[in-house]
Amino acid sequence: MRLIASALLTLTVVGLGSQAQAQGQASAAQTLKVNYNLSLAGLPLGKADLSSTFTGPKYEVQGNVKLSGLVKMITGGKGAGTAFGTIAGAQLQSNGFAVSSKSSGEQRTVRMALDSGNVVETEITPPVEPKEDRVPVKDADKKGVIDPLSALIMPAVASKGLTDQANCNRVIPVFDGAARQNIILSYAETKNVAVPGYSGPVLVCNARWVPISGHRTQRPSTKFMQDNKDMNVWLAPVEGARVLFPIKVAVRTMVGMGELEAANWSLEGDVKPASVTRPAGKAREPVKAGAGQ
């Protein structure tokens, strides 16, 4: 289930050192910190923390996740990770990605070096097990891609406001080191939400998952996710960096709805969050990010 891998599981990552910090920047840094609650089928699953720093055109994302309760007792699941690159207009250019996760006594580490979105080198330990139904990854599939953690950052369309519906409509070419997929977003609606640290409009974008390579064609979950129309991302504006960032992600899985919901939103730095501009007409009451749609 690659959208979860690109949103929820992507947060199962390890900070393996960031080269982005080594590049001195004269511009003032702006840091967005978001704490999320994870749930599956309405049951608490754990917590995730993301910290995204924007310095001029450079960005760096660091994240970690810890499962809780019975799931933690059974799997011991936890992890953390990092990604960095450059924002070029309305495009992201990934330059590095590292993720490590531990679950049920097994640990896997992925390191990936990129040059402006083109994969230069990938290291997966232990390697992905070969399977007859796994679609081979071609060299062309590793060009012009975004790592799963960077894919959470959505640069705004240059000619539009941060909450313009055009910012939903995009195709995100994700490569996680082993599989290539497109995440296709399209505008659904605009809502007003209220979470600690942010109150204002968000774009609700429908999402579709399109596998390209690296996936297993005979897995029931592959067919399920290809046909899945019950997926959406709620994007909140980040002024200054002119990006949008998920305040909520909801994905229907084979065992129920998986959700990542912001519990706290904090923006630090010289530039303040985007001002709230409400659409004309009768104002709607804000809803919590985790509220039903």
N, C-alpha and C positions, 0 to 999 in steps of 0.2 A: 504494500500500500504506500505508493511513493509520495502522495501529497502529505500524508502524515510524516513520511521521511523527510519531506521538505519543509515541514512546519513544526510538528510536535517532535518527531524523532530527530530532526535536525538539531534540536536543543539538547540531545543526548551527546554532548561534545566535550573534548578536553582541551584546555588551554595549553598548547605545546610550545608557547613562545611566539610572540608577534613581531614580525619584521617591520610592521607599519610604524611602531613607536620609534624605530631607529632612524626614521626619516624626519629630520627636524623641519618644523613648519613655523612660519612667522605668524600665520593667521591664528586668531583666537579659537580655541576648541569649544565645541558644544557637545554635551554628552546627554544622551537619552537613556534612562534606566527604567526598565519595565519588569515588574514582578508578576508572574502569571500563576494561576491555578490550573491544574490539569485534571480532567475528568473523563470517564468513559462510561457510557450508559447511565449517566447521572451519578456515578459513584466517584468519590475523590480518588485521584490516581497519584498526585504528587504536586510538586511546585517547580517552576522554572524561572530563572533570572536572566535577563538580557541587558547588556550594556553596550551601547553603540556610540562611538565618538566620531565626530565630523570635524576635520581640520582642513579648511580650504576645500579642495576637491577630493581629499583623501578621506577614507572611512575605515573604521575598524570595529568589528563586532565580536564580543565575547559572551559566552553563555554557559550555563550549567543547569542541570536538572537532577532532581532527586525524587524517586518514587517513595510512597509512604504506605503505611498500614499493611494489610495482608499482602499486597503486591510486592512491597519491599521485602517482607519476610520470605516470600517464595522466590523472588528473582534477584534481590539485592541490587536492583537496577539503579544506575547513576551514571553521570558522565559530564563532560564539559568540552568546550571547543572555541575556536577562533577563526576569523576570516578577515581579510582586508583587501582593499583595492582602491579604485578611483571612480568618482562620479563624473561622467562626461556628458553634460547636457541631460537628456532624459534617459541615458543609458548607464548601466553599471559595467565596470570592467574589473572582474575578479583577478587578483594577483596571488592569493594564497589562501589555503583552507586546511584545517587540521581538526579531526574529531576522533574521540575515543569513547567507547561505551562499554559498560560491564553489565551483564545480565545473566542470571542463572549460572554463575561461575565462569562464563565465557567473556573474554574481552577482545575487542577489535579496534584497531587504530587505522585511520585513513589520513594520509598526508598528500596534499596536492599542490603543485606549483603551477601557476598560470602566468602567461604574458598577455596582458590586456584581453583576458577572456579566452585565450587559447591555451589548452592544457599542454604543459611542457613535460611534466613528470608526475606519476602517481605511484604511491606506495600503500598497499593494503596488507595489514598483518593481523591475523593470518589471512592468506589469499582467499578470495571468493571461490567456493567449491564449484568445479565445472559440472554442468548439467546439460543433457542432450537438448532440452527445450529452451535453453537460454539463448536469446538473440545476440549474436556477436556485436561487439561495439567496434565501429569503424573509425578510422582516423578523422573522417569528416565530422563524426559525432562529438569530437572533442574541441571543436573550433567554435568561437563565438558563444561560449556558454557562461553560466553563472553557477557558483557553488551553492548548495542548499541554504547555508546560513546567510550569505549575501542576498539571496533571493527574497528575504524578508523585507529588504529595503526597496521601496518603490519611488524612484525619482519622478518628480512631477513633470508633466508636459510643459515645455518652456512658455508657450503662449497662453496657458490656462492658469486659473487660480488653483490653490491646493485642493479645494473640495469640488472642483469641476468634475462632472461625471466622466469626462474623457480620460481621467487618470486611472479609472478602473480598467479600461479596455486595453489589454496588453497580452502578449505571449511571452512567458518567462522560460528561456531555454536552460534547464537545470541539468547539471552533471554532478553526480555525487562520488565519483571515483570508480564506480562500477556500472552505473546505469544512466542512460540519457532519457529525459522525458521533457515534454512541454507542459507547463501549467498555463491554461488559458483562462484569463479573467475577463468578465464582462459586467457592465453596470447593472445593478438590480434596483437600488434605492439609496436615498440619503436619510440617515437617522440622526437624532440628537442623543448623546449618551452622557453619562456622568459616572466617572470613577475617581477615586482619590488622585488628585494631580491633574486631571483633565475633565473639562465639561464643555461640550460643543458638538459640532457636526462630524459625522464619520461617513465614509463611502462604504456601502455594502456591495461587495462584488461577488457574483456567482463564479464558481471555479470548476474547471474540467481538467482531468488528467489524461494525457495522451502519451503512451509509451513509445519510445523510438528504438532503443536498443538496451541490452543488458538485463531486460526483464525475462521472466519465465512464462512462456505462452500457455503452458498447461495448468498453471496454478489457478484455482477458483478465484482467488483474491484479485488476480490480474483482470479477469473478465468482469468481476464485480466493480472494480474501480474504473474501468473503461466506460461502464454504463452508468456510473454513479453521477446523479445530478443533484444530490443533496450535500453540496459543499459550498462554503462561502467564507470570505475573508472580510473583516471590518477594518477599514484603514483610517487612522487618525493623522492629521497633518502635523508636520514638524517644520516650523518656519525657520528661516536662516539657512538650514541645509536644503530646504525645498524638497523634502521627501515625505512620503507617507509610510506609516509603520503599523503593523497589525495590533489592534487593541483586542481583537478576538478572531479565532480561527475555529470553524466548525466543520467536521468531516464525518459523514456517515460511514461506519465500518460494518463488517459482517457480524459484529457483536454489539452494535449500538452506536450512538453518536459520541464521537471523540471531540472534546472541546479544549481549547486553550484560551483562557479569559484573563484579561489584565485585572489584577487586584490593586496595583499601584502604578502610577505613571509620574516620572520625575524628569524634568528637563533642566539641565545645569549649563551655565555659560552666559555669554554676553547677550545672546539673542533669545527673546522670549518666544513662547509657543504662538502658533498662528491665532490671530484674533477670531472670535466667533462671528461668522456672518450668516445670519439665518435667512432662509428663502422668504420671498414675499408671501403674504397671506397670513393665516392664523398660525401662530407659533405652536409647535408641538411640545409636549412635556418630554424632558429627557428620560431615557431609559437606561438601566444598568447595562453594561456591556454583555453581561451573561443572561440577560432577559430573553425570553422566547421571541421568535420572529413572527 
